[in-house]
Amino acid sequence: MPRPAIAASLSAKLLMLTILFVLLAEVLIYTPSIARFRMSYLEERLAAAHIAALSVEAAPDLMVTKELQAKLLAYTGAHVIDLIQPGARVYMLSRPMPPVADAVYDLRNTGMGMQIVDAGHALSLALRAAFGSQRDRVIRVIDRSPNDPAQRVEVTMDERPLIEAMLDFSRRILAVSIAISLIAAVLVYVTLHWLLVRPMRRLTAGVVAFRRDPDGAPPLRPGGRADEIGVAERELAAMQGTVRTALRQRERLAALGTAVAKINHDLRGILSTASLLSERLSESADPEVRRVTPRLVASLDRAVELCSQTLSFTRDGTLPLSPAPADLRALVDEVGAEVLATVRPDGDRVAADWVNDIPAGIRATVDAAQLGRALVNLGRNAVQAGAGRVRIALQAEPGTSSATGLGTGLGGRLTLTVADDGPGLAPRARENLFQPFAGSARAGGIGLGLAIAREVVRAHGGELRLVESGAAGTVFALDIPQGKPGSGHVDVAGHKSFVSH
């Protein structure tokens, strides 16, 4: 199996996702960090402004020279400084003709959320200024003095130095984030490649080799890991062993089935000849011979039927379906005539009532021949088990059409019920229901009737199910979907055709 391209490999996807998630984490960390950086920058300017304003208190007559005032304002990077002390005493430093503030920020009651918003707004203004759509702003900042919370400091300053400092901080954060992302990605990639990717490649190679050659592929040898990968390795190894065993058994059964088919073919011919010769015994003058001849003929017919069923069931192939609109009531009448012609082991025909409760005019899209074969199997099972009455009825799925006029049909699903008043299924028959050669409900049966009926219903895309079985009788339901027919040939457990019994 060729390995996938590097860009489509699990390792590359893992590396890219690791880098992406680390960068996402850095973005989530960056937003409060840049807001905190902006606050620290402003607090430093407020602390410097507080110290500069105190020079007014030390000056004679609380007046400083213009030269000193200019130096102090240049040192703090401010246009105006106001220091409000307790008792409403104000110390002020100001340039001649100071600019008017474009925005005022009161930091005394600003939470982290508002700090992040203000920082983002400042960066957006910087981006707009870079494209010439925004001029530099002058801001007024108000807060308690970092040196003495009892005093309030107000500073009018240019925002450009603050934005440049924020951009420089952002560039440093970006560089660190990229470095951390690459280091973390490499470490995570190497670790997960060793823990997950390599074992997954080994498992994948084992699955592909087993698919190509189940018998020749080397068995997968599980490691000693106790995690999910170890469990997958052990389960895959066990599954391969089970499948190999099943394939070998299937080969043996196929060979055995071929042999049985050949034997049945020859045996059926021999029994058919014996049956034809036995019919002449009915013309014998001996009364005892004429009395036992019907039983002999019935036994030979059953033997021929058994060979025919076994031969049909062991053939490999598909069940050909030809779905077409069919009159259900007429089909059930034909099935009833065939079921009531069934011969018992003593040579006499069965005595039972066939009740057709299908409304006249109901049509369904089914293969009439195959569906009739399934109904014959169910009906014969019932009468041969001792039922005196078999009733076929129709159930329409809620919400579907159930009109009874001529030419009308059914939408949704078609459900036919086959109910009898027989003694019910034996426990052994219930345990092996629908199992070929194991689910016979009567003495002398081979257990193919129900299996064949279910496969016919499944070929139509439906299901045969046992509704109930007890002393009052047994009820089977045939659920067959209606609407768009399936394909003309449906694989039915590897069998070509079925015969009723």
N, C-alpha and C positions, 0 to 999 in steps of 0.2 A: 504494500500500500504506500503510495507516495505521500511524503509529509506535506502538510499545507504550507502555503507561502508564509514567509516570515511575518508579513503584516496581518495575516489571518490566523496565525498560530495562537494558541492559548498563552504562551509566554509573552508575546508582544502585547496582547490585550491586557494581560496582568500588569505588565510594566506601565502601559499608558494609564490604566485605571489607578494604579498606585500614585503616579505623578499627579493625576487630576485630583484625587481625593486629598493629597497632601496640600496642593495649592488651594483647594477649597477650604481646608482647615486654616490655612494661613490667611485667607481672605476674612474668615470669621474672626480670626484673632486681630487682623489689621484694623478693622473698623473701630473697636474700642481703643486700640493702641494709638491711632492717629488723633482721636478725640482727647485722650489723656495727654498726648504730646502738646496739643494746642493749649490745653488748660495749663500745663506746666510752663509753657512759654509765656502766657499772659500773666501767670502768677509771678514769674521772675521779673517781668516788666513792672508789675504793681509793687513788688518789694523794692526795686531800684527807685521807683517814683516816690515811695514813702521816704526813703533815705534822703533823696534829693530835696523833698519838701521840708524836711527837718532843718535844712540849712537856713531856711527863712527864720526859724525860731531863734537861731544863734546870731543872726545879723542885727546890727544896731537899728533900732526903730522898726524891726521886723521887715526890713527892706534890703534886698540884695542888689548888687550892681547888674546892669544889663549884660556885661561880659560874663559874669559868673552864672547868671540865669541862662544865657545861651549855652554855656558849657554843660550845665546840669541837664538841660533839655536834650542836648545832643547826646550826652552819655546815656540817658534813658530811652532815646529814640522817640520822644513825645513832642507834641505841639503844645499841649496844656496839661498841667498836673494840678489836681485839687486834693488836698488832704483835709478831711473833716474830722475834727477831734471831738470828744465828749464836751458838751456845753456849747455846741454849734460854733466852735472856733475854727476858722478856715485859713489854711496856708495855701497859697496859690503861686504857681510858676506858669508863665505863658509867653509865647512868641508874639511879636507884633503882628496883628492881623491874622490870627490863627484861622485855619480852614474850618468849615462847618462839617460836622460828622455825618457820614452817610448812613451809619447804622449804630445802634446802641446795644451793648451786650451787658446785662446785669448778671454777674456770675454768682450772686448770693443764693439764689434759689434755682439754680440750673442743675437738673439731674443728668445721669449718664445718657439717657435717650436724647435729650435736647443737645447735649454736647456732641453726640455723633451727628445729629442733623446739622448743627452749625459747622462742624468740620467738613462735612460733605458739601455744604453750600459754598464754603470758602474755596474748596478745590474745584468746584464747578465754575466759579467765577474766574479762577485762575486759568482754567481751560478756555473760557470765552475770551479772556483778555489776551491769550496767546494768539487767537485768531482775529484780534482787533475789534471785537464786538463788545468789549467791556473795559472801562477805564479803571485804574487803581482806586480803591476806596480809602476813605478815612473813617476810622471806627472809634467809638467811645466805649471804654471798658470800665465797669463799676464792680467793686468787690471790697470785702473787708481786707484790711492790710494783713499780709502773711506774717508780718512782724508783730502786729498788735491787733487782734480781732476787734478790739473796742473802737478802732479808728477805721474810717472808710476812705478809700482811695479811688479817684476817678482820673483816668488817663485818656487823652485824645491822641491817637497815633495813626501812622500809615499802616495799612494791612499788608502791603507788599512784602516787607521783611518776614512777617509771620508766614505768609504763603510760601516764600522761598525756603524757609526752614522746614515747613511741612513737606514740601516736595523733596528736599534733600533727605528727610527722614523716610519718606516713602521709597526713594530709590535704594536706600540701605536695606529697608525691610524686604523689598523685592529681590535684591541680590541674595540676602540670607535665606529667603523662602525658596528660591530656585536651588540653592546649594543643599538645603535640608531636603527638598523634594527629591533631588537626584540621589542623595545618599540613602534616604529612606527607601526610594524605589529600588535601588540596586540591592539593598539588604533584603527587602521583602521579596524581590524577584528571585534572588539566589535561594532564599529559604523555601519559598513556595515551589520553586522549580524542583528542588530536591525532595520536598515532602509530597507534592501533588502531581506536578507535570510529568516527571519521569515515571512514577508508578502508573499514571493514567495512560501514557504512551505504551507501557508494557502491557497493560490490560487490553488496550485497543489492538495492539499487534496480535495478542493471543486470540481475541475474538475474530479478527479478520482471517488469521491462519486456520482457525477452527471452522469458519464458514466455508473456506475454500476446500478444505480436505479434513472432514471430521475424524476420519480414521488415521490419517497420516500425520496430522499436526501434533507436535510435541505437547504433552500435557502441561498445563500451567502449574508451576510450583509456587504455592503461596508463601509469602514471607512470614515473619513472626510478629507483624504489627498487630496491635489490638484496637486500632481506630477503625473508621469507616472504610478506608482503603484496604486494610487487612481483611475486614469482613467481606468486602466485594471480591477480593482475590480468592478467599476460601469458598465463597458461594459459587463463583464462576468455575472453579476447579471441580466442585461437586456437581454442578450442572453439566459440565462437559462429560464427566464420567457417566452420569445418568443418561445423557443423550446417546453416548457411544453404546451403552448397553441396550438402549431401546432400539437403536439402528440395527444392531446385530440380531436382536430378537425379531425385528421386522423382516430382515432378510430371511431368517429361518421360517417365519410364518408365511412369507411370500412363496418360498420354495414348497412348503407344506401345502399351501393353498393351491398351487399349480398341480401338485400331485393329486390332491383331493378332487380338483376339477376334472382331471383326466379319468380318475376312477369313477366319479359320478356320471360322466358322459357315457362310459361303457356300461355301467350298471343300469343307467336309465334305459338304454337300448335293450338290455337283457330283460328288464322288468316289463317294458312295454310289450315285448314279444310274449312273455309269460301271461300278461294280462289278456292279450288277444286270444291266446289258446285257452285260457280259463273260461272265457265267455262260452265256448262250445260245450263246457261241462254242464251248462244249464239245460242243454238238450238231451242229457243222459237219461236213460230209462230208470236209473236207480234213484228212488226218492231221497235217500240220504245225501247222495251227491248233489242233487238239485237244491237241497236244503242248505248245504254249507257253501254252495258256489257263490252266492251274493257276498258272504263274508270274505271269501278268498279274493274275489274281484275287488272288493272295497280295500282290503289290505294291500293288494298290489297297486291299486290306484294311489293309496297314501304313500307307498314306497316310491312310486314314480314322482309324485308331487314333492316329496322330501328331497329327492335327488335334484329335481328341477330348481327348487328353491335354493338349495345349497350351491348348485352350479351358478345360478344367477348372482347370489350374494358374494361369491368369491371372485367374480370377474372384476377387473380393474377398469375404470373409465368414468364417464360422466352420465348423469341422468338427463336425457334430452327432454326439454319442456317446450310445449307449444301453447302458451296461454292464449285463450280466446274466450269471448263471452259465451257462457254455457247456462242452460236452464237447469237450475239446481234441483227442482222437484222431479223433472224427468230423469236426471242423473241418479237421484236417490231411488227412484222406482226401478231402474235397471240394476242398481246394486242389490236391492232387495230380492229381485228375481234370482240373481246369482247366489246370494247367501242362502235363500230358502231351498236351493237345489243341492245344498251340501249333503253329503252322504255320511252317516254315522259309521263307526267301526263295525256295527252289526249288519251293514248293508242297506239299512232303511234311511230314507231322507229325514232330515230334522223336522220337527213339528214346532213352529213358533209363529208369532204374529209380527209382521213388519209394519211399523207405524211411520208413515211419512208425514211429518208436520211442517214441511217446508211450504210456505204460501206459493200459490200459482203465480207465475210471471217473474219470479225473482231470478235475476241473471248475475253471474259473477265472473270475473276474469280469472280463469284457472285453466289448467290442463285437465280436461274432463277425464281422460283415460287414466292418468296417474292418480288423480284425486279419487276416482272410483275404485282404483286398486287399493288405496289406503282404507276406504270405507268398507270394502269387502273383507279385508283382513280383520278390522275391528268387529264387523258383524259376525263373521265366522267364529272368531274367538268366543263371542258371547253365546251363540247358539250351541257350539260344541261344548261349552262349559256348563250347559244346562239351562240357559235362559229361555223362557217361554214367550218373552215379548221384548222387542228391540225398537226403540223410538229414536228417530232422527229429527232434530229441531234446529231452528235458526235463532241466533242471538245477534242483534245489531248493536254495535258500539254506540254509547250515548253521543248524541250530536250528529250521527250519520243518517243518511237517507234509508228508510225502510219501507218505502212505498211498495205496494203489491200489484200495481198495474202492469200490464204486459209491456215488456221492453224496459222496465225500470231496473236500476242496478243498486249496488251498495257502495257507499263511500267509506273511507277509513279502513276498518278491519272487518273481515267476515269470520264469524265464530259459529261452527257447527258442533252440536253436542250429540253424542251417541250414548244413549242410556239403555240399560237392560235391567231385568229383574232377576238376574242370576244370583248364585250364592256369594258373589264377591271374589276378589283376588286372594289367593293363598298368601301366607306370609313370605314364602320363598319367592313367589312371583313379584311381590312388592319390593323386596330387597334387590332384585335384579331386573327391575322394570326397564324396558327398552334395551336390555343387554342381549345381543345376538347369542343364540344357543344356550342362554342361561335364564331367560325370563319367561319360560312357558308357564301358563296358568292352568294347564290341564295335563292329564296323563297322556303320554304318547306324543305330545307336542315337542317341537324343537326350538321354540322361542324366537322365531324370526318374524312372526306377524306384526307385533308391536314395533319392533326395530325397523322393519320395512315401512310401516305406516308413518313413523316419525320422520324417517329420512325423506319420504315423499313430501310431507308437509314442510319440512325445512327447505327442500328444494324450491318451494313456492315462497320462501322468505318468512314462513310462519313457524309455529311450534305446536306440538301435540303434548297435552298435559292431562294427567289424571286429576279429575275434580273430586271424586269421592268413590269409595268402595266399601261395602259392608254387606250385612245380611239382606238388606233391601235391594241390593243391586250395585252396579258399577256405572259411572259416568265418565266419559272421556270428552275433551273439548279440542277441536281443531281450530286454531287461530291462524288465519291467512290474511295478510295485508292486501288491500285493494288499491287501485290507483294506477301508477306507472308500473307496468309489468317489468319483471327482472329480465336478465339475459336469456337467450334461447337455450343455452346449455349451462346448467348449474352443477358444480361438482358436489357429489353426495357421498362423502366418506369413501371415495374411490370405487364406487359400484356403478356398473353400466345400467342395469335395469333390475326391476323387481317383479316378482310374480305373487299373486295373492295366494293365500292358503286358508 
